[in-house]
């Protein structure tokens, strides 16, 4: 599943804006950088996308119109290329907020709503991998706790809401360590089991490969679990071993981006190699806590770590936006003298 476009009407600072996430040929862009300063609606855009996807289409929070117009429309519409979730489908699936009406023709509107409801049911079974990272993300120092993997780590709930502004729901510490430990333990046990499939091997290999690809940006190497504590261990450039909790904050963010994405892909597609599985990952303010020297290498590292994942990243960093291809940048800028934000694409995003 990939996102090809999103339209926001009356949402945040957007009056009626379309955001393209595909190229001129209609192919989804695998990396899109949404750049802009504070208050231009970067987080609002990600929240609207997260609330308008197969299996999880909910009413957006109504906006307060300064003019007092209570009839102002407020909805989002997203087009999704289903890919491996429905390989025979010739066109994108359009998912809209429940309050949206997209056609004046009652029959066409009823057909669209029935189709959306059908895929909402299908998405509850498997697939449709989606993950988001809030800008309020942080890491608590908690001991590793593993229990009932089929109900926790190995389970993907497509209806899980995405929170972008609630720090109490953005603690990634325990989740990241659980994902690392589950993949390593399952892989080790599978090697000694006569009834094992290749799946634990694939998940373990994908976890190790993706985490290493990102954490190498900060000079670390993932070494697996400590045999006594099961805590994930990393080796620094001097050869010293460090536990996950002892890593610099910037490195823990990189590990989380890889580990939690692999976990989501493995849970959503139990029979596929996570390195080949499709999915959409949103990261709000991807540059947070990262060294300036790493920012120009971050986008290629994400693509190399999980090449079949579509990354949609927001940033206020010129270094991140400058590292992206011109065609992959969407710039959000407030119109002078007006309380609205416009979208600029490609070369206009660089020069306007």
C-alpha positions as CSV (number, residue, x, y, z in Angstrom):
1,X,0.0,0.0,0.0
2,X,1.3,3.4,-1.0
3,X,-0.1,6.9,-0.8
4,X,-0.4,8.7,-4.1
5,X,-2.2,11.9,-3.1
6,X,-4.1,13.7,-0.3
7,X,-6.6,16.6,-0.4
8,X,-7.3,18.6,2.7
9,X,-10.4,20.9,2.8
10,X,-10.9,23.2,5.8
11,X,-8.3,21.3,7.8
12,X,-6.0,23.4,9.9
13,X,-4.5,26.2,7.8
14,X,-5.4,24.5,4.5
15,X,-8.4,26.0,2.7
16,X,-8.4,23.4,-0.1
17,X,-5.0,22.0,-0.9
18,X,-3.8,18.9,-2.8
19,X,-0.6,17.2,-1.8
20,X,0.9,15.0,-4.5
21,X,2.8,11.9,-3.3
22,X,3.4,10.5,-6.8
23,X,5.5,11.5,-9.8
24,X,4.3,12.8,-13.1
25,X,3.6,9.3,-14.3
26,X,1.4,8.5,-11.2
27,X,4.0,6.3,-9.5
28,X,4.2,6.7,-5.8
29,X,7.3,8.6,-4.6
30,X,9.2,6.4,-2.1
31,X,10.4,9.4,-0.1
32,X,8.6,12.7,0.3
33,X,9.9,15.6,2.4
34,X,7.3,18.1,3.6
35,X,9.3,21.2,4.7
36,X,8.2,24.4,6.4
37,X,8.6,26.5,9.5
38,X,6.6,26.2,12.6
39,X,2.8,26.6,12.4
40,X,2.4,25.9,8.7
41,X,0.5,22.6,9.2
42,X,3.1,19.8,8.8
43,X,1.7,17.8,11.7
44,X,-1.8,18.6,10.6
45,X,-1.1,17.0,7.3
46,X,0.3,13.8,8.8
47,X,-2.6,13.6,11.2
48,X,-5.1,13.9,8.4
49,X,-3.4,11.2,6.4
50,X,-3.3,8.9,9.4
51,X,-7.0,9.4,9.9
52,X,-7.9,8.7,6.3
53,X,-6.6,5.3,5.3
54,X,-8.0,1.8,4.7
55,X,-9.2,0.4,7.9
56,X,-9.1,3.7,9.8
57,X,-11.1,6.5,8.4
58,X,-12.4,8.8,11.1
59,X,-14.0,12.2,11.5
60,X,-11.4,15.0,11.7
61,X,-11.5,17.4,14.6
62,X,-13.7,20.3,13.4
63,X,-12.0,23.7,12.9
64,X,-13.2,26.9,14.5
65,X,-13.9,29.3,11.7
66,X,-13.0,32.9,12.7
67,X,-15.9,34.2,10.7
68,X,-18.3,31.9,12.6
69,X,-19.4,29.9,9.5
70,X,-20.6,26.6,10.9
71,X,-21.2,25.2,7.5
72,X,-17.5,25.3,6.4
73,X,-16.5,21.8,5.1
74,X,-13.9,19.9,7.0
75,X,-12.6,16.7,5.5
76,X,-9.6,14.8,4.0
77,X,-9.4,12.6,0.9
78,X,-6.5,10.2,0.3
79,X,-5.8,8.0,-2.7
80,X,-4.0,4.7,-1.9
81,X,-2.3,2.5,-4.4
82,X,-3.0,-0.9,-2.8
83,X,-0.1,-2.9,-4.5
84,X,0.4,-6.2,-2.8
85,X,-2.8,-5.7,-0.7
86,X,-4.8,-6.0,-3.9
87,X,-2.5,-6.6,-6.9
88,X,-5.3,-6.9,-9.5
89,X,-6.8,-3.5,-8.7
90,X,-6.2,-1.2,-11.7
91,X,-6.8,2.1,-9.9
92,X,-6.2,3.7,-6.5
93,X,-8.6,3.3,-3.6
94,X,-10.1,6.7,-2.5
95,X,-10.6,7.0,1.2
96,X,-12.4,10.0,2.6
97,X,-13.5,11.3,6.0
98,X,-16.9,9.9,7.0
99,X,-18.4,13.4,6.7
100,X,-17.1,14.0,3.1
101,X,-19.4,14.0,0.1
102,X,-17.3,13.8,-3.1
103,X,-20.0,13.4,-5.8
104,X,-23.4,15.1,-6.4
105,X,-24.5,11.7,-7.9
106,X,-26.2,9.7,-5.1
107,X,-25.4,6.4,-6.9
108,X,-21.7,7.2,-7.3
109,X,-21.4,8.4,-3.8
110,X,-23.1,5.3,-2.4
111,X,-20.8,3.1,-4.5
112,X,-17.7,4.9,-3.2
113,X,-18.8,4.5,0.4
114,X,-19.6,0.8,-0.1
115,X,-16.1,0.3,-1.6
116,X,-14.5,2.1,1.3
117,X,-16.4,0.0,3.8
118,X,-15.4,-3.2,2.0
119,X,-11.7,-2.3,2.3
120,X,-12.2,-1.3,5.9
121,X,-13.3,-4.8,6.6
122,X,-10.5,-6.4,4.6
123,X,-7.8,-4.3,6.3
124,X,-8.8,-5.8,9.7
125,X,-7.5,-9.2,8.6
126,X,-3.9,-8.5,7.5
127,X,-1.8,-6.1,5.4
128,X,-2.2,-2.4,4.8
129,X,0.9,-1.6,6.8
130,X,1.0,1.9,8.3
131,X,3.1,3.4,11.0
132,X,3.6,6.9,12.4
133,X,6.2,8.6,14.6
134,X,5.2,11.7,16.5
135,X,7.5,14.7,17.0
136,X,6.8,14.3,20.7
137,X,8.6,10.9,20.7
138,X,10.9,10.1,23.6
139,X,12.5,7.1,25.3
140,X,11.9,5.9,28.9
141,X,14.5,3.7,30.6
142,X,12.5,0.6,31.4
143,X,13.6,-3.0,31.7
144,X,12.7,-5.3,28.8
145,X,9.4,-7.1,29.2
146,X,8.2,-9.8,26.8
147,X,4.8,-11.4,27.0
148,X,2.3,-13.0,24.6
149,X,4.0,-12.0,21.4
150,X,1.0,-13.0,19.2
151,X,-1.2,-10.5,21.1
152,X,1.4,-7.7,21.4
153,X,4.6,-7.5,19.4
154,X,3.5,-9.8,16.6
155,X,0.0,-8.3,16.2
156,X,-0.9,-5.5,13.8
157,X,-4.0,-3.5,14.5
158,X,-4.8,-1.4,11.4
159,X,-7.4,0.6,13.5
160,X,-4.8,1.8,16.0
161,X,-5.0,5.6,16.2
162,X,-2.0,7.8,15.5
163,X,-1.2,10.5,18.1
164,X,1.1,13.3,17.0
165,X,0.8,15.7,19.9
166,X,0.4,13.5,23.0
167,X,3.8,12.8,24.6
168,X,2.2,10.3,27.0
169,X,1.6,8.0,24.0
170,X,4.9,8.7,22.3
171,X,7.3,6.7,24.6
172,X,9.2,4.4,22.2
173,X,11.7,2.9,24.6
174,X,10.0,-0.3,25.6
175,X,8.4,-0.9,22.2
176,X,11.7,-0.6,20.4
177,X,13.5,-3.0,22.8
178,X,10.6,-5.5,22.6
179,X,10.8,-5.5,18.8
180,X,14.5,-6.1,18.8
181,X,14.3,-8.8,21.4
182,X,11.3,-10.6,19.8
183,X,13.1,-10.8,16.4
184,X,16.3,-12.1,17.8
185,X,14.8,-14.7,20.2
186,X,12.4,-16.0,17.5
187,X,15.3,-16.3,15.1
188,X,17.4,-18.2,17.6
189,X,14.6,-20.6,18.6
190,X,13.7,-21.3,15.0
191,X,17.2,-22.5,14.3
192,X,16.8,-25.3,16.9
193,X,13.1,-26.2,16.0
194,X,12.3,-29.1,13.7
195,X,8.9,-27.6,12.9
196,X,10.0,-24.0,12.2
197,X,9.2,-22.1,9.0
198,X,11.6,-19.5,7.4
199,X,9.6,-16.6,8.8
200,X,11.5,-16.1,12.1
201,X,14.7,-16.2,10.1
202,X,13.4,-13.6,7.6
203,X,12.2,-11.3,10.4
204,X,15.4,-11.6,12.4
205,X,17.6,-10.9,9.3
206,X,15.4,-8.0,8.3
207,X,15.6,-6.5,11.8
208,X,19.4,-6.8,12.0
209,X,19.9,-5.4,8.5
210,X,17.6,-2.4,8.8
211,X,18.7,-1.4,12.3
212,X,22.4,-1.6,11.3
213,X,21.8,0.4,8.2
214,X,20.4,3.4,10.2
215,X,22.5,3.2,13.4
216,X,25.7,3.1,11.3
217,X,25.0,6.8,10.6
218,X,25.9,7.5,14.2
219,X,28.9,5.1,14.3
220,X,27.3,2.1,16.0
221,X,26.8,-1.5,15.1
222,X,23.9,-3.7,16.3
223,X,25.3,-6.8,18.0
224,X,22.1,-8.5,19.1
225,X,20.9,-9.4,22.6
226,X,22.9,-9.7,25.8
227,X,22.5,-13.4,26.8
228,X,22.0,-12.5,30.5
229,X,19.6,-9.6,30.4
230,X,18.2,-10.0,26.8
231,X,18.8,-6.2,26.5
232,X,19.8,-5.1,22.9
233,X,23.5,-4.4,22.6
234,X,25.5,-2.1,20.3
235,X,29.2,-1.7,19.6
236,X,30.6,1.8,19.2
237,X,33.5,2.9,17.0
238,X,36.0,2.2,19.8
239,X,34.8,-1.4,20.2
240,X,32.9,-0.8,23.5
241,X,29.5,-2.5,24.0
242,X,26.6,-0.3,25.0
243,X,23.0,-1.2,26.0
244,X,20.2,0.4,24.1
245,X,19.4,2.7,27.0
246,X,23.1,3.9,27.0
247,X,23.0,5.0,23.4
248,X,22.9,8.7,22.5
249,X,19.3,10.0,22.0
250,X,19.9,10.5,18.3
251,X,21.0,6.9,17.9
252,X,17.9,5.6,19.7
253,X,15.7,7.5,17.3
254,X,17.4,5.8,14.4
255,X,17.1,2.4,15.9
256,X,13.4,3.0,16.6
257,X,12.7,4.1,13.0
258,X,14.1,0.8,11.7
259,X,13.0,-1.6,14.5
260,X,9.4,-0.5,14.8
261,X,8.9,-0.4,11.0
262,X,10.2,-3.9,10.6
263,X,7.9,-5.1,13.5
264,X,4.9,-3.5,11.8
265,X,5.7,-5.0,8.4
266,X,6.3,-8.5,9.9
267,X,3.0,-8.3,11.8
268,X,1.0,-7.0,8.8
269,X,2.5,-9.5,6.4
270,X,3.2,-12.7,8.3
271,X,4.3,-14.7,5.2
272,X,6.5,-12.1,3.6
273,X,10.1,-10.9,4.1
274,X,9.8,-7.5,5.8
275,X,12.6,-6.2,3.6
276,X,10.3,-6.7,0.6
277,X,7.0,-5.7,2.2
278,X,5.2,-2.5,1.3
279,X,4.1,0.0,3.8
280,X,3.7,3.7,4.6
281,X,5.7,5.4,7.4
282,X,5.2,9.0,8.6
283,X,7.8,10.7,10.7
284,X,7.1,14.1,12.0
285,X,10.1,16.4,12.3
286,X,12.6,13.7,11.3
287,X,15.5,16.0,12.0
288,X,14.8,16.2,15.7
289,X,17.9,15.2,17.9
290,X,20.0,14.4,14.8
291,X,23.5,15.8,14.2
292,X,23.7,18.2,11.3
293,X,26.4,15.9,9.8
294,X,23.9,13.0,9.6
295,X,21.0,14.9,8.1
296,X,22.2,14.8,4.4
297,X,22.7,11.0,4.8
298,X,19.5,10.2,6.5
299,X,17.2,9.9,3.5
300,X,19.4,7.5,1.5
301,X,19.8,5.4,4.7
302,X,16.1,5.1,5.2
303,X,15.7,4.0,1.5
304,X,18.5,1.5,1.8
305,X,17.2,0.1,5.1
306,X,13.7,-0.7,3.9
307,X,13.5,-0.1,0.1
308,X,9.9,-1.1,-0.3
309,X,8.6,1.4,2.3
310,X,7.2,4.8,1.4
311,X,8.6,7.4,3.8
312,X,6.7,10.7,4.3
313,X,8.8,13.0,6.4
314,X,8.3,16.5,7.8
315,X,11.1,18.8,8.7
316,X,12.0,22.4,9.3
317,X,15.6,21.6,8.5
318,X,17.0,23.0,5.2
319,X,19.7,20.3,5.3
320,X,17.1,17.5,5.1
321,X,15.1,19.2,2.4
322,X,18.3,20.0,0.5
323,X,19.3,16.3,0.6
324,X,16.1,15.2,-1.2
325,X,15.6,15.2,-4.9
326,X,13.9,18.4,-6.0
327,X,10.9,16.4,-7.2
328,X,10.5,14.9,-3.7
329,X,10.0,18.1,-1.8
330,X,6.7,19.7,-0.8
331,X,7.1,23.1,0.8
332,X,4.4,24.6,3.0
333,X,4.3,28.4,3.1
334,X,1.9,30.9,4.6
335,X,0.3,33.3,2.2
336,X,1.3,36.9,3.1
337,X,-1.6,38.8,4.6
338,X,-3.8,35.7,4.8
339,X,-4.4,33.0,7.4
340,X,-3.8,30.1,5.0
341,X,-1.0,27.9,3.8
342,X,-0.2,26.9,0.3
343,X,1.7,23.9,-1.1
344,X,4.7,24.4,-3.5
345,X,6.1,21.4,-5.3
346,X,9.4,20.5,-6.8
347,X,11.4,23.5,-8.2
348,X,8.8,25.9,-6.8
349,X,9.4,24.4,-3.4
350,X,13.1,25.4,-3.7
351,X,12.8,28.8,-5.2
352,X,9.4,30.4,-4.2
